[in-house]
Amino acid sequence: MNELTQEQIKAVYRSAIDPNARDSEGMDWWEAVGAEIRAVISAPTAKEASMVIEWWHHDWSTVADTPLKAAQRIRSSARKSGLYDAKNLEVNAG
């Protein structure tokens, strides 16, 4: 799998999960998010992708969300950005 840039990861995360996520979260935090974004994008199915991020919220229901919905948004955002080819399960570096 090709590596996404940190800026691409931030764009996908902000588009799909939290538009207010800041660079000031720190490099370690963004690197951890990046590993999970890559895993979500490259998972064979959205259901499998959702298992990667289940732990993100201690209670997804408190924010009216689910890991599956979030995984679907991440994958959709990556597709719209041209970073993900669903047919080939390939991540495209920019």
GUZAZA-51954 format. One record per atom (N, C-alpha, C): residue number from 1; residue in one letter; atom name; x, y, z. Coordinates in steps of 0.05 Angstrom, whole numbers, plus 32768, in hexadecimal, padded with zeros to 4 digits. Each point is the difference from the previous one (the first is absolute). Example, Ala and Ser with C-alpha at 12.3 -4.5 7.8 and 13.67 -1.06 7.14 Angstrom:
2
R  bakol  drenza  padren    c1    c2    c3
R      1       A       N  8108  7F8E  809C
R      1       A      CA  7FEE  8018  8000
R      1       A       C  8012  8018  8000
R      2       S       N  7FF9  8015  7FF2
R      2       S      CA  8010  8018  8001
R      2       S       C  7FF1  8016  800E
END
This chain:
94
R  bakol  drenza  padren    c1    c2    c3
R      1       M       N  8011  7FE8  8000
R      1       M      CA  7FEF  8018  8000
R      1       M       C  8012  8019  8000
R      2       N       N  7FF9  8013  7FF0
R      2       N      CA  800E  8019  7FFF
R      2       N       C  7FF9  8010  8019
R      3       E       N  8013  8010  8009
R      3       E      CA  7FFC  8010  8018
R      3       E       C  7FF1  801A  7FF9
R      4       L       N  7FED  8007  8010
R      4       L      CA  7FF3  801A  7FFE
R      4       L       C  8012  8014  800E
R      5       T       N  7FFF  8018  7FF7
R      5       T      CA  800F  8016  800E
R      5       T       C  7FF0  8007  8019
R      6       Q       N  800E  800D  8012
R      6       Q      CA  7FF3  800A  8018
R      6       Q       C  7FEA  8013  7FFA
R      7       E       N  8004  8011  7FEC
R      7       E      CA  7FEB  8013  7FF8
R      7       E       C  7FE7  7FF2  7FF5
R      8       Q       N  8005  7FEA  7FF0
R      8       Q      CA  7FE9  7FF1  7FF6
R      8       Q       C  7FF1  7FF2  8017
R      9       I       N  800E  7FF6  8013
R      9       I      CA  7FF3  7FF3  8017
R      9       I       C  7FEF  8015  800F
R     10       K       N  800C  8017  8005
R     10       K      CA  7FF1  8015  800E
R     10       K       C  7FE7  8008  7FF0
R     11       A       N  8002  8002  7FE6
R     11       A      CA  7FE9  8008  7FF0
R     11       A       C  7FEA  7FEB  8002
R     12       V       N  8007  7FE7  7FFE
R     12       V      CA  7FEC  7FEA  8002
R     12       V       C  7FF4  8000  801B
R     13       Y       N  8010  8002  8015
R     13       Y      CA  7FF5  8000  801C
R     13       Y       C  7FEE  8017  8004
R     14       R       N  8009  8018  7FF8
R     14       R      CA  7FEF  8018  8004
R     14       R       C  7FE6  7FFE  7FF0
R     15       S       N  8002  7FF6  7FE8
R     15       S      CA  7FE8  7FFD  7FF0
R     15       S       C  7FEC  7FEC  800B
R     16       A       N  800A  7FEA  800A
R     16       A      CA  7FEF  7FEA  8008
R     16       A       C  7FF9  7FFF  801E
R     17       I       N  8011  800B  8011
R     17       I      CA  7FFC  7FFC  801D
R     17       I       C  7FFE  801A  800F
R     18       D       N  8014  8012  7FFD
R     18       D      CA  8000  8018  8011
R     18       D       C  800C  8017  7FF1
R     19       P       N  7FEF  8012  7FF5
R     19       P      CA  800B  8016  7FF1
R     19       P       C  8010  8014  8011
R     20       N       N  7FFE  7FFD  801B
R     20       N      CA  800E  8012  8012
R     20       N       C  801A  7FF5  800A
R     21       A       N  8008  7FE8  7FF7
R     21       A      CA  801A  7FF4  8009
R     21       A       C  8017  8013  7FF8
R     22       R       N  8011  8005  8012
R     22       R      CA  8015  8014  7FFC
R     22       R       C  801C  7FF3  7FFD
R     23       D       N  8011  800E  7FF2
R     23       D      CA  801C  7FF7  7FFE
R     23       D       C  800C  7FFE  801C
R     24       S       N  7FF7  8010  8012
R     24       S      CA  800B  8001  801B
R     24       S       C  7FFA  7FE6  8010
R     25       E       N  7FF1  7FEE  7FF5
R     25       E      CA  7FFC  7FE6  800E
R     25       E       C  801B  7FF2  8004
R     26       G       N  8013  8007  7FEF
R     26       G      CA  801B  7FF5  8003
R     26       G       C  8006  7FEA  7FEB
R     27       M       N  8019  7FFD  7FFA
R     27       M      CA  8009  7FED  7FEC
R     27       M       C  7FFA  7FE3  8008
R     28       D       N  8004  7FF9  8019
R     28       D      CA  7FFA  7FE4  8009
R     28       D       C  7FE3  7FF9  7FFC
R     29       W       N  7FEE  8013  8007
R     29       W      CA  7FE4  7FFC  7FFD
R     29       W       C  7FF9  7FFC  7FE3
R     30       W       N  800A  8012  7FEF
R     30       W      CA  7FFA  7FFE  7FE3
R     30       W       C  800C  7FE7  7FF4
R     31       E       N  8017  7FF7  8009
R     31       E      CA  800B  7FE7  7FF6
R     31       E       C  7FEE  7FE8  8008
R     32       A       N  7FF6  8000  8018
R     32       A      CA  7FEE  7FEA  8008
R     32       A       C  7FE6  8001  7FF0
R     33       V       N  7FF5  8018  7FFC
R     33       V      CA  7FE8  8003  7FEF
R     33       V       C  8006  7FF6  7FE4
R     34       G       N  8017  8008  7FF6
R     34       G      CA  8008  7FF8  7FE5
R     34       G       C  8001  7FE1  7FFC
R     35       A       N  800B  7FF3  8014
R     35       A      CA  8001  7FE2  7FFE
R     35       A       C  7FE4  7FF5  7FFF
R     36       E       N  7FEE  800B  800F
R     36       E      CA  7FE5  7FF6  8000
R     36       E       C  7FF0  8008  7FE7
R     37       I       N  8005  8018  7FF6
R     37       I      CA  7FF3  8008  7FE7
R     37       I       C  8009  7FEE  7FE9
R     38       R       N  801A  7FFA  7FFF
R     38       R      CA  800A  7FED  7FEB
R     38       R       C  7FF3  7FE5  8003
R     39       A       N  7FFD  7FF6  8019
R     39       A      CA  7FF4  7FE6  8005
R     39       A       C  7FE2  8000  7FF8
R     40       V       N  7FF2  8015  8006
R     40       V      CA  7FE4  8003  7FF9
R     40       V       C  7FFD  8000  7FE2
R     41       I       N  8010  8010  7FF2
R     41       I      CA  7FFE  8002  7FE3
R     41       I       C  8007  7FE5  7FF2
R     42       S       N  8013  7FF2  800B
R     42       S      CA  8009  7FE8  7FF2
R     42       S       C  7FF1  7FE7  8009
R     43       A       N  7FEF  8002  8013
R     43       A      CA  7FF0  7FE8  8009
R     43       A       C  7FEE  7FF7  7FE9
R     44       P       N  7FFD  7FE6  7FFE
R     44       P      CA  7FF0  7FF5  7FE9
R     44       P       C  7FE3  8009  8001
R     45       T       N  7FF4  8004  8017
R     45       T      CA  7FE4  8009  8002
R     45       T       C  7FFE  8016  8015
R     46       A       N  7FEA  800F  7FFE
R     46       A      CA  7FFB  8015  8014
R     46       A       C  7FFC  7FF4  801C
R     47       K       N  7FF4  7FE9  8001
R     47       K      CA  7FFC  7FF2  801A
R     47       K       C  801B  7FFA  800D
R     48       E       N  8013  7FF5  7FF1
R     48       E      CA  801B  7FFB  800A
R     48       E       C  800E  801A  8007
R     49       A       N  7FFB  8015  7FF0
R     49       A      CA  800C  801A  8005
R     49       A       C  7FF6  800B  801B
R     50       S       N  7FE7  7FFC  8005
R     50       S      CA  7FF4  800A  8019
R     50       S       C  800D  7FF4  8019
R     51       M       N  8009  7FE7  7FFE
R     51       M      CA  800D  7FF3  8017
R     51       M       C  801A  800E  8007
R     52       V       N  800D  800D  7FEC
R     52       V      CA  8019  800E  8005
R     52       V       C  7FFC  8017  8013
R     53       I       N  7FE9  800E  7FFD
R     53       I      CA  7FFB  8019  800E
R     53       I       C  7FEB  7FFE  8016
R     54       E       N  7FF8  7FE8  8007
R     54       E      CA  7FEB  7FFD  8015
R     54       E       C  8008  800E  8019
R     55       W       N  8018  8000  8007
R     55       W      CA  8009  800B  801A
R     55       W       C  8002  801F  8000
R     56       W       N  7FFD  800D  7FE9
R     56       W      CA  8004  801D  7FFF
R     56       W       C  7FEF  800F  8014
R     57       H       N  7FE8  7FF7  8003
R     57       H      CA  7FEE  800D  8014
R     57       H       C  7FF8  7FEB  8014
R     58       H       N  8001  8007  8019
R     58       H      CA  7FF8  7FED  8015
R     58       H       C  7FE2  7FFA  7FFD
R     59       D       N  7FF1  8011  7FF5
R     59       D      CA  7FE4  7FFB  7FFB
R     59       D       C  7FF7  800F  7FE7
R     60       W       N  8001  7FF3  7FEA
R     60       W      CA  7FF9  800D  7FE6
R     60       W       C  7FE4  800B  8001
R     61       S       N  7FEE  7FF4  800F
R     61       S      CA  7FE4  8009  8001
R     61       S       C  7FFD  801C  800C
R     62       T       N  8013  8008  8010
R     62       T      CA  7FFE  801B  800C
R     62       T       C  8003  8016  7FEB
R     63       V       N  800C  7FF9  7FEA
R     63       V      CA  8003  8014  7FEA
R     63       V       C  7FF0  7FF8  7FE8
R     64       A       N  7FEC  7FEE  8004
R     64       A      CA  7FEE  7FF7  7FEB
R     64       A       C  800F  7FF6  7FE8
R     65       D       N  8014  7FEF  8006
R     65       D      CA  8011  7FF6  7FEA
R     65       D       C  8006  7FE3  8006
R     66       T       N  800B  7FF2  7FED
R     66       T      CA  8009  7FE5  8003
R     66       T       C  801A  7FFC  7FF2
R     67       P       N  8010  7FEC  8008
R     67       P      CA  8019  7FFB  7FF2
R     67       P       C  7FFC  7FFA  7FE2
R     68       L       N  7FEA  7FF3  7FF9
R     68       L      CA  7FFA  7FF9  7FE4
R     68       L       C  7FFB  801A  7FF0
R     69       K       N  7FF0  8011  800B
R     69       K      CA  7FFA  801A  7FF2
R     69       K       C  801A  8010  7FFC
R     70       A       N  8010  8001  8015
R     70       A      CA  8019  800F  7FFE
R     70       A       C  8013  7FF3  7FEC
R     71       A       N  8002  7FE6  8000
R     71       A      CA  8011  7FF2  7FEC
R     71       A       C  7FF6  8006  7FE4
R     72       Q       N  7FE6  8000  7FFC
R     72       Q      CA  7FF5  8005  7FE5
R     72       Q       C  8006  801D  7FF8
R     73       R       N  7FFF  8013  8013
R     73       R      CA  8006  801C  7FF9
R     73       R       C  801E  8003  7FF9
R     74       I       N  8011  7FF2  800F
R     74       I      CA  801D  8001  7FFA
R     74       I       C  8005  7FF5  7FE4
R     75       R       N  7FF5  7FE9  7FFA
R     75       R      CA  8004  7FF4  7FE6
R     75       R       C  7FF5  8012  7FE9
R     76       S       N  7FE9  800B  8005
R     76       S      CA  7FF3  8012  7FED
R     76       S       C  8011  8019  7FFB
R     77       S       N  800A  800C  8016
R     77       S      CA  8011  8018  7FFD
R     77       S       C  8019  7FF9  7FF1
R     78       A       N  800C  7FEA  8005
R     78       A      CA  8019  7FF8  7FF2
R     78       A       C  7FFA  7FFB  7FE2
R     79       R       N  7FE9  7FF4  7FFA
R     79       R      CA  7FF8  7FFB  7FE4
R     79       R       C  7FFC  801B  7FF2
R     80       K       N  7FF2  8012  800D
R     80       K      CA  7FFA  801A  7FF3
R     80       K       C  801A  8010  7FFC
R     81       S       N  8013  7FFC  8011
R     81       S      CA  801A  800E  7FFD
R     81       S       C  8013  7FF2  7FEC
R     82       G       N  7FF7  7FE9  7FF6
R     82       G      CA  8011  7FF2  7FED
R     82       G       C  8016  7FF1  800E
R     83       L       N  7FFE  7FFB  801A
R     83       L      CA  8015  7FF3  800F
R     83       L       C  7FFB  7FE2  8003
R     84       Y       N  7FEA  7FF7  7FF7
R     84       Y      CA  7FF8  7FE4  8005
R     84       Y       C  7FF1  7FF5  7FE8
R     85       D       N  8009  7FE9  7FF7
R     85       D      CA  7FF3  7FF2  7FEA
R     85       D       C  7FF2  7FE8  800C
R     86       A       N  7FE6  8001  8003
R     86       A      CA  7FF1  7FEB  800E
R     86       A       C  8002  7FE5  7FF1
R     87       K       N  8001  8001  7FE6
R     87       K      CA  8002  7FE7  7FF1
R     87       K       C  801A  7FF1  8004
R     88       N       N  8015  800F  8003
R     88       N      CA  801A  7FF4  8003
R     88       N       C  800A  8000  801D
R     89       L       N  7FF0  800B  8012
R     89       L      CA  8009  8003  801C
R     89       L       C  801C  800C  8002
R     90       E       N  8004  8015  7FF1
R     90       E      CA  801A  800C  7FFF
R     90       E       C  7FFF  801D  8009
R     91       V       N  8013  8008  8010
R     91       V      CA  8002  801B  8008
R     91       V       C  8013  800E  7FED
R     92       N       N  7FF7  8017  7FF6
R     92       N      CA  8010  800F  7FEC
R     92       N       C  800E  8017  800E
R     93       A       N  801A  8001  8000
R     93       A      CA  800F  8016  800B
R     93       A       C  7FFD  8018  7FED
R     94       G       N  8001  8018  800C
R     94       G      CA  7FFB  8018  7FF0
R     94       G       C  8018  800C  7FF4
END
